[in-house]
Amino acid sequence: MITSKDNARIKRVAALCSSAKKRKEEGVFLLEGTRLCSEALREDIEVLEVFYTSSVLKSDAELVGKLCEISSFSDEVSDTVFAKMSDTCSPQGVLLTARFKGEISIPQNGKFIAFERVQDPSNLGAASRTAEALGFAGIILSGESADPYSPKSLRASMGALLRIPIFVTKDFLSTVTYYKNRGFKVSGTVVDSSATPINEVGFGENEIAIIGNEANGMSESAKAVCDRLVTIPMAGRAESLNAGAAAAIIMWEMCR
């Protein structure tokens, strides 16, 4: 059992939990909790390390055993050590490190939700869960957006970010234009009464909808790429919707 919070392996895992830069440098991310760790078994993810407490070993020994079988390293840790690595207030007592997925082929048809500089990992995670549920082909993500491999993103997605294709692009506009040149219609979402109400738009089979930054919305250059600007009609005094909620409404309308 590892009982020291100063253990080199524990300190490295804690850094992976808190630092997107560290995750990108190593190409490694964390999954914490029984649900997400179970997804690693189902999704053929390369598991590197497994850490667990005595309590989860008693309550879910089968899961821990399977994870240990496919990992390169596994060990029991004390509750205080686990708390150092954990991103949650009430840890379930099991987490693992895993390798980023390799290159994936980009679907050439279907519906996509695209995020330009969305900063809140919970918004990204929640939207990915909706996208998967509605059968979207994938998510396009600008390089300045929240990290899809952050613990908060993964937790909010309930595992969807492990299953739905995610395309993180350094050149967001070029990626969107790539699809536009292949016949996709591109919709930009704005808070503007002059834009077309989302419920009045006739969506086709190949569509992209762009969600902008939570504070500043879409960039002017992104708006210029769009075929149409759409808005969600709102009553009351609310000026805008949470990005995750807006994405859910837009994706539903795209599929209706």
Buried (B, 14 or more C-beta within 10 A) or exposed (E): EBEEBEBEBBBBBBBBBBBBEBBBEBEBBBBBBBEBBBBBBEEEBBBBBBBBBEBBBEBBEEBBEBBBEBBEEBBBBBEEBBBBBBBEEEBBBBBBBBEEBEEEEBBEEBBBBBBBBBBBBBBBBBBBBBBBBBEBBBBBBBEEBBBBBBBBBBBBBBBBBBEBBBBBBEEBBEBBBBBBEEEBBBBBBBBEEEBBEBEEBEBEEBBBBBBBBBEEBBBEEBBEBBEEBBBBEEEEEEEBBBBBBBBBBBBEBBEE
